[in-house]
Structures are given as structure tokens and as C-alpha cells.
Amino acid sequence: MPKYFNTIKLKISDEEKKLRLEDYRYALENGYYFGPPVDIDDFMNKDIFDEFVRFKCLNCGTEHDEEYDILLEIWDESISDYPKIYCENCGKESSVPLDVYHKQTLKVFR
């Protein structure tokens, strides 16, 4: 977990597990899956979590969630301590993790 912002873990439902299992089977049958085989019973009995980061725009204050896996693909930790993305509302590259937002806005009001 990153040290400058928190992530939110949400347990996925059994229905979501079934959908992911269907996606796995489809990928397996069509040659899109290249990983090790998945034990289906183990998968269905295991608690699985999706991880998100809550973002807030420094410009307009709009909040939204982003999947942490996707952030890891686009964020270079060697360049910045936290990801900064475009706001879906105002279109400016000023949406930061909520924890970072609070730290930065507190500095403004001191």
C-alpha cells in the first residue's frame, strides 16, 4: 500500500465472482489467458477484494473512485509520491487521492 494515500478494499459478491469466472473460462477457451490454471473451487470459496482510491479534484472538488490496479499501470512512483489524474468534471489534471487533497488544502488554510 502506498505511504502517501490510502486505498479502499471492497469484498466482491458471489455474483461478481461468477462473472469473473465466466470471463476466465472465456479467456481460457479462446487462448487469451496465459497464467497458471485457477482452482475454481478455491476461487469461489476465497474472499476476494477490489481495491480503489478515492480522488478529489483540487480545482472543482468533484470526488470519484479509481481502481488501484489501473493507477499502478499509469502512475510512475519514481516521479511522484501520488498519482495526479484528469478530473471527470472540469477536465483539468488536478484530481489527487483524497488523503493528498486534505494535506494540500490544509496547507493552504494554515
N, C-alpha and C positions, 0 to 999 in steps of 0.2 A: 504494500500500500504506500502511496506517495506520502512524503512527510509534510507537504505544504497544503494539502487539502484532503478531505475525507471522501470515501466512497459509500454508496448506499447499496446494501445487499438485500435482494428480494428473492424469497424462495419461489421457484416456479411451481405451477399447479400440475396435477396429474394430466390434465388435458393438454397443457403445453408440452409435457414430456412425450405424450403420444404423438403430437405434431412433429416434434423433433425426431422421434423415432421413425416416422414416415419419411421425413427428409433424409435421414440416414440411409434407410432402405432404398430409396430412390437413387441417391448418390452412389450407393454400393452397386446396384443393378446396372447403372449407366456409366460406370467407370469414373465417377467424379470424386470418389472417396479414396484417399491414398494412405490413411493412417492405419494403425493396428486395429484388429477387429474389436468390436464393442460387445461386451456381455450384456445382452438385452435385459435379463432378469436383474442383474446388478444395477444397470442404469435406471430401471423403473423403481427399484427399492431405495435408491440413494437420494438424499436431499441435495438438490441442485439449485444454485443461486445465480441470478443475473446480477451484474454489478454496474451501477450507474454513478454519475457525478452530476450534482445539481449545479447549474450555471446561472449566473445573473449578470445582466448587461450593465456595465459601468455608465453607459450613455443614457439608456431609457428605463432600466430597472426590470426588464422582462426576464422571467425565470423559465428555465426548461431543463430537462434531463437529457444527458448523452450517455450512450453505452461506453463503459470504460474500455472494453476491447477495441472499439473503434478509435477512441482517443489515443490508445497506445500505438496504433498504426500511423496516426498523423502527427503526433507530438514527439519532438526530439528533446528528451530530458537533458541532453548535454548543452542545449542552447538556452532553455528557460526552466525555471522551477515548477511551472504550471502551464497548462495549455491555455491559449487565448484563441477563441473562435469567433466567427461572424454571428451576430445576433439575428435570429429569425424575424424579429420585429422591425428593427431600424436599419439592418443591413451593414452596420459598422462592425469592424473587428474589435469588439470591446466586451465580449462576453467571457467571463472568467469563472472558475469554480467559486461557489458561494462563500467558502471559507476565505478565499483570497479577496473576494468582494468586500467582506466585512473588515478584513485587515486594512485594505486600501482606503475604504471610506472612513474608518475610524481615524486614520492618519490625517485625513482632510479636516475632521472636526476637532482635532486637538489644539 
